[in-house]
């Protein structure tokens, strides 16, 4: 009985600590990739950002959901971390040299960018217009 009460008190203590840790935010955005190896690489990169508590990339929808502590990081840092490992995001394009090192099955169709939307690295993509 004592261990149950102690356990319950500890759980209440931990839950109150998270209230003061900062605001946990969830963001969903598109990340280019193809396979399970991409999923592992993308999620690992997102979780490597201090303040990110969860990252789940869906290879069918190409969307990632990220939970993070807004007091410790911002979503741009998550985009940058993912691009740094070779995957284009809605906000940041991966460096060509990094993309080129990805395994063959991970070579996705590169995202195109409006030059105003890219801030971390220059977008060199081109628009696909129907003629």
Secondary structure, DSSP 8 states (H G I E B T S, - for coil): -HHHHHHHHHHHHHHHHHHHH--EEEEEEEB---SHHHHHHHHHHHHTSTTEEEEEEETTTTEEEEEEETTT--HHHHHHHHHHTT--BSS----HHHHHTS-GGG--------TTT--SS----------
